[in-house]
């Protein structure tokens, strides 16, 4: 991952960008980025070009607020053989979500904002255990994003809540050292 960060920062330099990737959270695609005070859309364009994929960008405060809302929502009723994993889907591009989404075979959704949707991902458990069934993942978080893309339009990306909390913690640490 360090090679990826180094290569991406080199691409950003070639774009005459002052934006730099400082850190990452596992292999989730969640990055801590330091950027000069520029327009969000310009930052989205720079990072999307350097990364080779569209991305969502949130400030520390925005992410903290979304996480706080998501943490307060109670899980759907338990279902035998399944576990609910809480997460958040973030709008990358396209229309904001202005209504409540219908459940899919992959998840149950709850509103957070026009730019973020709360998610309870339906994870299958291995027979007779409390562990996730690694063979029957049902498409993972990518399937959740696809469900929201289809229902709302545009492009959305989804992450487990613990991954969002992890990148928020790293971003806060960097924020303290940069201030």
Helices and strands as residue ranges (DSSP letters): H 2-14, E 20-25, E 30-34, H 40-51, H 60-72, E 82-93, E 107-113, E 116-124, H 140-152, E 155-160, H 161-178
